[in-house]
């Protein structure tokens, strides 16, 4: 069966934006992983259920415990945070309706209010920051006391939020609502907001990680459909089901994917004369109860901490490491392989990267590659470790969330000698609120642990593909220009960076970059 390119994975149109966003949560449901705003694994997704939930585009639920946990999500292609904006006013009206219907659940943090849009990015980021700030305060009075110490973006978003809430309360029959009532209502909304940005023309930030989960947890090894193809099918199913789908669970998704010819883990093997002795694989993650999943994560390291020998991995396994898949433009030229052929950069950065990777056998070290979006950072690291460290193992800490998975890998001695610790999207490991110091300390301890290295042939290698937030380029040290492009050099190894930023550090020796 040919592979189809997901519009989530390749950007562009083809599927209604709302259903593209829904597909991300549906794949999370299928894989048994958390979705944004829900701190546990979901067990059902509703689409367009306005008769039950005011924010109705995508509703993600977990009903396994004593209380129903939910994220009610409204999806807008664009959402300007301005009091005069029609879509913004309608969304806030829906939030007020949710307070009316689910006020106790929202105040108790059992229901959350989700907003997903593609832009404008600046306004959405300011709203997300405001939501985090209000959630950190115990009361509206504490938040208002903290507000003067915040930046102008906080004040601007809070002004539009309170003005819109006040206007809507007045329109609903509350004559000239008191400022205290307006502030209280705006605070109750803001502290439960889950704000996401999902691009319309670029790859979704969630797509690579979910593709990895599909390959690892859901798709059978013999499946002729890869993760990107499954994503496209789920998008189509979301559009087909719409509001008529009712409560969509993992079993429904598996049944429909089977009907489309997708081989899933847990399915009986295909009958053949040579396959009579085949062992049937154990059921997938979605067959486990929530308690069993928690117990399994505590007793074992979890699916995302599997350790594989690099030389035994197939090109399609790169998707688990969040390498972007090939994009099939449906040109009729036939199915593409999981990865297109790799063409080394003519400026030699691949050669320098591979030399530094090869030197990891001499001791633990950190290798960092930094650059703009879709410049090939992850693929370059994948090709480097495949070429230079084929006998080493690789661990990619990903679930239940990246910081927790990394801490578990380091602190529970999951990492054997001669292991690559793969940290894609490093800001999601090191710049997560309440985890930064702990994660940084754990990684530093790993790199300086004399029991784990540096011993020839026994070092740990840490591959770090870094996308700094806000488009700012990370790394340390000064930079200059080489042939019209930015360049820097490591004081320890004298390698320089060109085309995209390249640094390495050897424990106790490298002091960052110097001017070249």
SESE-513288 format. One record per residue (C-alpha): residue in one letter; x, y, z. Coordinates in steps of 0.1 Angstrom, whole numbers, padded with zeros to 4 digits, always signed. Example, Ala and Ser with C-alpha at 12.3 -4.5 7.8 and 13.67 -1.06 7.14 Angstrom:
A+0123-0045+0078/S+0137-0011+0071/
This chain:
X+0000+0000+0000/X+0014+0034-0009/X+0022+0059+0017/X+0002+0091+0019/X+0017+0123+0031/X-0001+0138+0061/X-0010+0175+0058/X+0000+0178+0094/X+0034+0164+0085/X+0039+0183+0053/X+0020+0215+0059/X-0005+0230+0035/X-0042+0223+0030/X-0061+0193+0020/X-0080+0188+0053/X-0101+0212+0073/X-0078+0228+0099/X-0101+0218+0127/X-0099+0181+0117/X-0061+0183+0113/X-0059+0195+0149/X-0083+0168+0160/X-0061+0141+0143/X-0032+0150+0166/X-0054+0142+0197/X-0068+0111+0180/X-0034+0097+0173/X-0024+0105+0210/X-0055+0085+0220/X-0045+0057+0197/X-0009+0056+0210/X-0019+0059+0247/X+0001+0091+0253/X-0008+0123+0270/X-0022+0152+0250/X-0017+0189+0258/X-0038+0200+0287/X-0046+0165+0300/X-0023+0152+0326/X-0033+0116+0320/X-0038+0094+0290/X-0072+0101+0273/X-0097+0074+0267/X-0122+0092+0244/X-0123+0121+0220/X-0155+0140+0210/X-0158+0162+0179/X-0182+0192+0177/X-0204+0183+0207/X-0218+0218+0212/X-0249+0203+0230/X-0226+0191+0258/X-0195+0213+0258/X-0195+0251+0250/X-0159+0248+0236/X-0168+0219+0213/X-0144+0215+0184/X-0123+0188+0201/X-0131+0175+0235/X-0105+0151+0251/X-0116+0130+0281/X-0104+0106+0307/X-0132+0090+0327/X-0112+0062+0345/X-0109+0079+0379/X-0134+0093+0404/X-0138+0124+0384/X-0141+0132+0347/X-0111+0150+0334/X-0115+0170+0302/X-0100+0196+0279/X-0126+0214+0259/X-0108+0229+0229/X-0119+0255+0204/X-0100+0256+0172/X-0095+0287+0151/X-0074+0291+0121/X-0065+0326+0134/X-0073+0342+0167/X-0064+0378+0173/X-0064+0387+0210/X-0083+0420+0206/X-0115+0429+0223/X-0130+0441+0190/X-0123+0408+0172/X-0154+0387+0165/X-0137+0353+0168/X-0121+0363+0201/X-0154+0376+0215/X-0172+0344+0205/X-0144+0322+0220/X-0146+0342+0253/X-0184+0339+0253/X-0179+0301+0250/X-0155+0302+0279/X-0181+0321+0300/X-0207+0295+0291/X-0183+0267+0302/X-0179+0285+0336/X-0217+0285+0338/X-0220+0248+0330/X-0188+0234+0345/X-0177+0260+0370/X-0169+0236+0398/X-0149+0213+0375/X-0130+0242+0360/X-0122+0257+0394/X-0111+0223+0407/X-0088+0219+0376/X-0107+0189+0364/X-0118+0207+0332/X-0096+0229+0312/X-0103+0254+0284/X-0083+0248+0252/X-0076+0273+0225/X-0057+0262+0193/X-0049+0285+0164/X-0021+0291+0139/X-0016+0328+0148/X-0009+0356+0153/X+0019+0340+0172/X+0028+0370+0193/X-0007+0373+0208/X-0011+0336+0214/X+0023+0334+0231/X+0014+0364+0253/X-0020+0347+0262/X-0002+0314+0270/X+0022+0333+0293/X-0007+0351+0310/X-0024+0317+0315/X+0007+0303+0332/X+0010+0334+0354/X-0026+0333+0366/X-0023+0295+0372/X+0007+0302+0395/X-0013+0325+0418/X-0038+0312+0444/X-0063+0340+0440/X-0072+0369+0417/X-0060+0393+0444/X-0025+0376+0443/X-0025+0378+0405/X-0034+0415+0404/X-0007+0422+0429/X+0018+0404+0407/X+0006+0420+0374/X+0024+0453+0378/X+0058+0434+0378/X+0050+0418+0345/X+0058+0431+0310/X+0036+0451+0287/X+0024+0420+0268/X+0008+0407+0300/X-0010+0440+0306/X-0022+0442+0270/X-0037+0407+0270/X-0052+0411+0304/X-0068+0444+0293/X-0084+0428+0262/X-0095+0398+0282/X-0112+0418+0310/X-0127+0443+0285/X-0142+0414+0265/X-0155+0396+0296/X-0170+0428+0309/X-0188+0435+0276/X-0201+0400+0274/X-0214+0400+0310/X-0232+0433+0303/X-0247+0419+0272/X-0260+0388+0291/X-0280+0409+0315/X-0255+0419+0342/X-0259+0456+0341/X-0226+0474+0345/X-0209+0444+0362/X-0185+0454+0390/X-0148+0454+0382/X-0144+0427+0409/X-0168+0404+0391/X-0151+0410+0357/X-0116+0404+0372/X-0128+0372+0390/X-0144+0358+0358/X-0114+0367+0336/X-0090+0351+0362/X-0111+0319+0364/X-0109+0316+0326/X-0072+0325+0322/X-0059+0301+0348/X-0074+0271+0331/X-0065+0281+0295/X-0044+0256+0274/X-0031+0277+0245/X-0016+0259+0215/X-0002+0271+0182/X-0005+0247+0153/X+0008+0260+0119/X-0013+0257+0088/X+0016+0256+0063/X+0044+0239+0083/X+0050+0207+0101/X+0032+0204+0135/X+0056+0204+0164/X+0037+0174+0178/X+0039+0154+0145/X+0074+0138+0149/X+0068+0126+0185/X+0035+0111+0176/X+0049+0094+0145/X+0076+0079+0168/X+0048+0066+0192/X+0029+0051+0163/X+0059+0032+0150/X+0068+0020+0185/X+0034+0013+0200/X+0008+0008+0174/X+0021-0003+0140/X+0032-0039+0134/X+0067-0044+0121/X+0052-0059+0089/X+0029-0029+0082/X+0031-0016+0047/X+0017+0018+0059/X+0041+0040+0078/X+0033+0065+0106/X+0027+0094+0081/X+0002+0073+0062/X-0017+0064+0094/X-0018+0101+0102/X-0035+0109+0069/X-0060+0081+0075/X-0068+0095+0109/X-0073+0130+0095/X-0098+0115+0070/X-0116+0096+0097/X-0119+0128+0118/X-0135+0146+0089/X-0157+0116+0082/X-0169+0112+0117/X-0173+0149+0127/X-0201+0155+0152/X-0217+0122+0143/X-0188+0102+0156/X-0199+0102+0193/X-0173+0091+0218/X-0143+0080+0197/X-0120+0056+0215/X-0089+0036+0206/X-0108+0005+0197/X-0128+0024+0171/X-0097+0038+0156/X-0080+0004+0155/X-0110-0012+0138/X-0112+0015+0111/X-0074+0014+0105/X-0076-0024+0102/X-0104-0021+0076/X-0080+0001+0056/X-0054-0026+0056/X-0031-0013+0084/X-0013-0041+0103/X-0014-0032+0140/X+0004-0047+0170/X-0017-0072+0187/X-0034-0084+0155/X-0030-0121+0146/X-0002-0127+0121/X-0012-0133+0085/X-0017-0170+0077/X+0010-0185+0055/X+0026-0219+0051/X+0059-0206+0066/X+0042-0186+0094/X+0026-0214+0114/X+0051-0210+0142/X+0049-0172+0144/X+0045-0158+0179/X+0016-0135+0184/X+0026-0101+0198/X+0012-0089+0230/X-0016-0064+0229/X-0007-0027+0224/X-0005+0001+0249/X-0042+0009+0244/X-0052-0025+0259/X-0036-0017+0292/X-0057-0002+0320/X-0045+0032+0332/X-0034+0016+0365/X-0014-0010+0346/X+0003+0017+0325/X+0013+0036+0356/X+0026+0004+0373/X+0045-0005+0341/X+0062+0029+0339/X+0072+0027+0376/X+0086-0009+0373/X+0102-0005+0339/X+0116+0024+0320/X+0087+0027+0296/X+0083+0023+0259/X+0101+0056+0250/X+0132+0045+0269/X+0138+0014+0248/X+0175+0008+0240/X+0183-0002+0205/X+0216-0010+0188/X+0221+0017+0162/X+0235-0005+0135/X+0204-0027+0136/X+0179+0002+0131/X+0162+0006+0098/X+0158+0040+0080/X+0121+0041+0091/X+0133+0039+0127/X+0146+0074+0123/X+0110+0086+0126/X+0111+0075+0163/X+0140+0099+0167/X+0118+0127+0152/X+0136+0129+0119/X+0112+0144+0094/X+0097+0118+0070/X+0097+0121+0033/X+0068+0142+0019/X+0047+0125-0008/X+0032+0152-0030/X+0008+0128-0046/X+0024+0133-0080/X+0017+0098-0091/X+0054+0089-0091/X+0050+0061-0066/X+0055+0058-0029/X+0085+0073-0012/X+0108+0056+0012/X+0106+0066+0048/X+0137+0089+0043/X+0150+0104+0011/X+0186+0098+0002/X+0210+0119+0023/X+0232+0144+0006/X+0261+0157+0027/X+0265+0194+0030/X+0292+0207+0007/X+0308+0230+0033/X+0319+0199+0053/X+0298+0203+0084/X+0288+0167+0082/X+0324+0156+0082/X+0332+0177+0113/X+0301+0165+0131/X+0310+0128+0124/X+0346+0133+0136/X+0334+0147+0169/X+0308+0119+0173/X+0335+0093+0166/X+0357+0108+0194/X+0329+0101+0219/X+0347+0067+0224/X+0373+0087+0244/X+0349+0099+0270/X+0315+0113+0278/X+0307+0145+0259/X+0279+0168+0248/X+0274+0176+0211/X+0250+0204+0202/X+0237+0213+0168/X+0217+0245+0165/X+0200+0260+0135/X+0168+0272+0120/X+0137+0251+0114/X+0139+0223+0089/X+0176+0228+0081/X+0184+0191+0086/X+0198+0191+0122/X+0181+0159+0133/X+0189+0141+0101/X+0226+0151+0103/X+0229+0137+0138/X+0211+0105+0127/X+0235+0100+0098/X+0265+0107+0121/X+0257+0082+0148/X+0248+0056+0122/X+0281+0060+0104/X+0304+0064+0135/X+0287+0045+0163/X+0269+0015+0148/X+0277-0009+0177/X+0264+0016+0204/X+0229+0017+0218/X+0206+0047+0215/X+0180+0059+0240/X+0154+0085+0232/X+0136+0097+0264/X+0102+0109+0253/X+0072+0098+0274/X+0052+0105+0296/X+0070+0138+0291/X+0105+0147+0281/X+0120+0160+0313/X+0105+0132+0334/X+0117+0106+0309/X+0153+0121+0309/X+0155+0122+0347/X+0143+0086+0349/X+0169+0075+0323/X+0197+0092+0342/X+0188+0086+0378/X+0176+0050+0374/X+0208+0039+0357/X+0190+0030+0325/X+0220+0041+0304/X+0246+0015+0297/X+0281+0024+0287/X+0285+0032+0250/X+0250+0047+0247/X+0238+0077+0228/X+0213+0097+0247/X+0192+0114+0221/X+0176+0147+0231/X+0158+0162+0202/X+0141+0196+0207/X+0164+0203+0236/X+0143+0233+0248/X+0116+0208+0257/X+0140+0191+0281/X+0159+0221+0295/X+0135+0250+0294/X+0103+0234+0309/X+0090+0252+0340/X+0099+0236+0373/X+0122+0211+0356/X+0151+0232+0343/X+0174+0230+0373/X+0168+0193+0380/X+0173+0183+0344/X+0205+0204+0340/X+0220+0190+0372/X+0212+0154+0363/X+0228+0158+0329/X+0259+0175+0343/X+0262+0147+0368/X+0260+0121+0340/X+0287+0138+0320/X+0311+0141+0350/X+0305+0107+0365/X+0339+0090+0366/X+0321+0056+0370/X+0306+0060+0336/X+0336+0076+0319/X+0356+0090+0304/X+0370+0055+0298/X+0380+0046+0262/X+0352+0027+0247/X+0328+0033+0276/X+0317+0068+0273/X+0281+0081+0271/X+0273+0103+0241/X+0246+0129+0243/X+0232+0141+0210/X+0214+0173+0213/X+0193+0189+0185/X+0184+0223+0198/X+0156+0246+0185/X+0157+0277+0208/X+0123+0292+0216/X+0114+0324+0198/X+0138+0318+0170/X+0168+0328+0191/X+0199+0308+0184/X+0213+0290+0215/X+0247+0280+0225/X+0274+0299+0243/X+0303+0320+0232/X+0309+0348+0206/X+0302+0346+0169/X+0315+0363+0138/X+0312+0359+0101/X+0331+0335+0078/X+0326+0341+0041/X+0295+0362+0048/X+0280+0336+0072/X+0280+0332+0110/X+0308+0310+0123/X+0324+0301+0157/X+0349+0276+0170/X+0351+0254+0200/X+0381+0263+0222/X+0387+0226+0229/X+0386+0210+0195/X+0389+0241+0172/X+0360+0229+0150/X+0339+0258+0136/X+0303+0262+0127/X+0291+0273+0093/X+0256+0271+0076/X+0241+0262+0110/X+0255+0265+0144/X+0278+0237+0155/X+0294+0233+0189/X+0308+0205+0210/X+0319+0203+0246/X+0342+0178+0263/X+0336+0176+0300/X+0360+0197+0320/X+0378+0211+0289/X+0355+0229+0265/X+0347+0265+0276/X+0323+0273+0247/X+0329+0290+0214/X+0356+0315+0204/X+0358+0339+0176/X+0374+0326+0143/
